[in-house]
Amino acid sequence: MQNPERKVFLNQFTVAEQQVFELALDGYSGREMQLILSKEEATITSQRQNIIHKLGVSSMKEAVKKFQHLEYESPRKLLQP
């Protein structure tokens, strides 16, 4: 089950951007994302750039760290059994 903070964070992205971001969270490279999602390099690059812009960060690595920090700081996560 997704926690509310995660859902709010991901809701700012299109469905396609969510797919790319989820793969980035799992450590996949841009090339691997292309193969998994059957998309052109330019499409993946554009979606990655949209994510970076929406989060106000300078790289996908920074975007992933921002999300991971949110997950770590969530009080609800700390209270889950």
N, C-alpha and C positions, 0 to 999 in steps of 0.2 A: 504494500500500500504506500502511495506517495504521501509525503508529509505536505502540509499546506504551503510552506515556504518554497518547496521545490516546485509545486504546481504554479504558484504565482511567478516564480523566476522564469519558468519555461513558457508560460503563457504569452510572454512578450515576443516569442518567435513564431514564425509560420510553422506548419507541420514539417515542411522540408528542412527548415533550419533546426527544428527540434531533433530530427533524425541525425543530422550532421553533428549537432552538439552532443547527443548521446554517444555517438561513435567516438567523438573527441574525448569524452569522459572515460571511455574504455581504452583510450590510448591508440586508436587507429590513426594512421597517416592519411593525408589527403588522397594519395593514390589508392590506398586500401578502401577509403570511403567511396571512391569512384567505382571500384569493382563491386563492393557490397550493394551499393544503391543503384548501380547501372546508370550512372550519370556522367556527363562530360566533365573534363577538368575545369573548364570555365564556369560551369554551374556550381560545382563544389566550391571553387574559389570565391565566387560571388556570394554564396550562402555563408561561407566562413567570414567574409568581410562584413556582411550584414550583421552577424552575431557580434563581431568585434565592435562595430559602430554602435549597436544598440546597448551594449554593456559599457561603453566608454573606456575600453581598454585598448592596448596596443598589439595584442597577439592572442591567438587561441589558447596558448599556454596560460596567459594571464586570465582569460575568461574561465578556464577550467579551475584555476586556483580560486577565483572569486566565488564560483559555485561551491567548491569544496569547503571554503571558509563558511559559507552560509549553512551548509549541512552540519559542520562542526559546532557552530554557534547556536543551533536550534535547541531551545530549552525542551521542546517536546521530544526531540530525539534522545536527549539525556534521560528523560523520564520513562522511555519505553522499556518494557521488561526484556 
